[in-house]
Amino acid sequence: MSDLSITRLNTSDEDFDRSLARLLAWDDSVDHQVNESVRHILSQVKSRGDAAILEFTEQFDRLKADSVAELEMSKDRLLKALEAIPQDQRLALEAAAQRIRDYHERQNQTSWQYEEADGTVLGQKVTPLDRAGLYVPGGKAAYPSSVLMNAIPAKVAGVSEVVMVVPTPDGLVNDMVLAAAAIAGVDRVFTIGGAQAVGALAYGTETVPAVDKIVGPGNIFVATAKREVFGTVGIDMIAGPSEILVICDGQTDPDWIAMDLFSQAEHDEQAQSILISPDKGFLDAVEASIQRLLPTMERADIIAESVGSRGALIQVADLAEAAEVSNRIAPEHLELSVEQPEALLENIRHAGAVFMGRYTAEALGDYCAGPNHVLPTSGTARFSSPLGVYDFQKRSSIIGFSANGADKMGRIASVLARGEGLTAHARSAEYRIKE
């Protein structure tokens, strides 16, 4: 394998801003053909329900069934999968699940209210969603960790029913995914996938219940379908390619950093891995590690394409400037591989998850640290947050005026309503004003 060409940038270069913008550019526009195909599938599922699901499952997953009920997996089947997987896998899943549950229980919000001096009561009622839908990739691309990360916060939030859809192309079932569903407390599992599964969750069919929100990763057809049904149901996010940004002071083992960069690059060719350091010699050392370690990787071709086309090594003046560049990028995963990560954290404003110190590999966050691994990508960490319990809860405002409160506030509402030309609003408030 010939040496990989990796983009090198320096904040002192005149064209740095333009070069960085070019590096970060990612075209998330959906192919016209994909759009048309997804809209057709969704329309068919909406109008024809189970019949359309059966046809598309046979067409895309080469799986024939006489009814959608045949495509539902029983709780017993999930428990059998849990019994069937190797003991080390079961223990790892259970340990990860416990940590994820412990972390997310701290996010749980409760209802609250307060009473004003005149007896008026104001507050907020927090209610879990009735039903959540979880999309899980199937076949070779099986991610039991995603089952835990999506289903456990929903259950902690109090969602009554979590419905999972997972394609099983050619009947290929992944027992580890089913075992994760058993551990996470998933209520129903259907072996359907693609845009048709998203449509089934959004609109409901004779057999698949309609949900309130759809979460979970998928391919371009799944992402496009989620975008299309948003508004009918809630969705978690439209996720772009995986990203990692490492800020290093030059004192971490270069091999560690190279492998951390690889950990996201191996996802797919569009993934982005960036290292920022004030130490040019360290950037050189990490580049040498990348060249040396790359041939040892099972997914070397994918990593090479990702790092070669979208990766970068960026030299900055100091760690303060590194934080500034990081905030511009607003990465999905940010490693602070420095001596005093807490001090540097104060300068970080935009990141999906921050990994503190030299020993905190991003990969730990993907599986078992506890915080959610469903994170904002493509710069959306500027305004978005990781998936959490709050995504499966909604808030209703509580307003209860006493007679005295209605008298006092009615006068204010009357003035504002008449100022807006809304007479019925004004008179409605005025009826409650004392003479």
Rosetta blueprint (number, residue, H / E / L):
1 M L
2 S L
3 D L
4 L L
5 S L
6 I L
7 T E
8 R E
9 L E
10 N E
11 T L
12 S L
13 D L
14 E L
15 D L
16 F H
17 D H
18 R H
19 S H
20 L H
21 A H
22 R H
23 L H
24 L H
25 A L
26 W L
27 D L
28 D L
29 S L
30 V L
31 D L
32 H H
33 Q H
34 V H
35 N H
36 E H
37 S H
38 V H
39 R H
40 H H
41 I H
42 L H
43 S H
44 Q H
45 V H
46 K H
47 S H
48 R H
49 G L
50 D H
51 A H
52 A H
53 I H
54 L H
55 E H
56 F H
57 T H
58 E H
59 Q H
60 F H
61 D H
62 R L
63 L L
64 K L
65 A L
66 D L
67 S L
68 V H
69 A H
70 E H
71 L H
72 E E
73 M E
74 S L
75 K H
76 D H
77 R H
78 L H
79 L H
80 K H
81 A H
82 L H
83 E H
84 A H
85 I L
86 P L
87 Q H
88 D H
89 Q H
90 R H
91 L H
92 A H
93 L H
94 E H
95 A H
96 A H
97 A H
98 Q H
99 R H
100 I H
101 R H
102 D H
103 Y H
104 H H
105 E H
106 R L
107 Q L
108 N L
109 Q L
110 T L
111 S L
112 W E
113 Q E
114 Y E
115 E E
116 E L
117 A L
118 D L
119 G L
120 T L
121 V E
122 L E
123 G E
124 Q E
125 K E
126 V E
127 T E
128 P E
129 L L
130 D L
131 R E
132 A E
133 G E
134 L E
135 Y E
136 V L
137 P L
138 G L
139 G L
140 K L
141 A L
142 A L
143 Y L
144 P H
145 S H
146 S H
147 V H
148 L H
149 M H
150 N H
151 A H
152 I H
153 P H
154 A H
155 K H
156 V H
157 A H
158 G L
159 V L
160 S L
161 E E
162 V E
163 V E
164 M E
165 V E
166 V L
167 P L
168 T L
169 P H
170 D H
171 G H
172 L L
173 V L
174 N L
175 D H
176 M H
177 V H
178 L H
179 A H
180 A H
181 A H
182 A H
183 I H
184 A H
185 G L
186 V L
187 D L
188 R E
189 V E
190 F E
191 T L
192 I L
193 G L
194 G H
195 A H
196 Q H
197 A H
198 V H
199 G H
200 A H
201 L H
202 A H
203 Y H
204 G L
205 T L
206 E L
207 T L
208 V L
209 P L
210 A L
211 V L
212 D L
213 K E
214 I E
215 V E
216 G L
217 P L
218 G L
219 N L
220 I H
221 F H
222 V H
223 A H
224 T H
225 A H
226 K H
227 R H
228 E H
229 V H
230 F E
231 G L
232 T L
233 V E
234 G E
235 I E
236 D L
237 M L
238 I L
239 A L
240 G L
241 P L
242 S L
243 E E
244 I E
245 L E
246 V E
247 I E
248 C E
249 D L
250 G L
251 Q L
252 T L
253 D L
254 P H
255 D H
256 W H
257 I H
258 A H
259 M H
260 D H
261 L H
262 F H
263 S H
264 Q H
265 A H
266 E L
267 H L
268 D L
269 E L
270 Q L
271 A L
272 Q E
273 S E
274 I E
275 L E
276 I E
277 S E
278 P L
279 D L
280 K H
281 G H
282 F H
283 L H
284 D H
285 A H
286 V H
287 E H
288 A H
289 S H
290 I H
291 Q H
292 R H
293 L H
294 L H
295 P H
296 T H
297 M L
298 E L
299 R L
300 A H
301 D H
302 I H
303 I H
304 A H
305 E H
306 S H
307 V H
308 G H
309 S H
310 R H
311 G L
312 A E
313 L E
314 I E
315 Q E
316 V L
317 A L
318 D L
319 L H
320 A H
321 E H
322 A H
323 A H
324 E H
325 V H
326 S H
327 N H
328 R H
329 I H
330 A L
331 P L
332 E L
333 H E
334 L E
335 E E
336 L E
337 S E
338 V L
339 E L
340 Q L
341 P H
342 E H
343 A H
344 L H
345 L H
346 E L
347 N L
348 I L
349 R L
350 H L
351 A L
352 G L
353 A E
354 V E
355 F E
356 M E
357 G L
358 R L
359 Y L
360 T L
361 A L
362 E H
363 A H
364 L H
365 G H
366 D H
367 Y H
368 C L
369 A L
370 G L
371 P L
372 N L
373 H L
374 V L
375 L L
376 P L
377 T L
378 S L
379 G L
380 T H
381 A H
382 R H
383 F L
384 S L
385 S L
386 P L
387 L L
388 G L
389 V H
390 Y H
391 D H
392 F H
393 Q E
394 K E
395 R E
396 S E
397 S E
398 I E
399 I E
400 G E
401 F L
402 S L
403 A H
404 N H
405 G H
406 A H
407 D H
408 K H
409 M H
410 G H
411 R H
412 I H
413 A H
414 S H
415 V H
416 L H
417 A H
418 R H
419 G H
420 E L
421 G L
422 L L
423 T H
424 A H
425 H H
426 A H
427 R H
428 S H
429 A H
430 E H
431 Y L
432 R L
433 I L
434 K L
435 E L
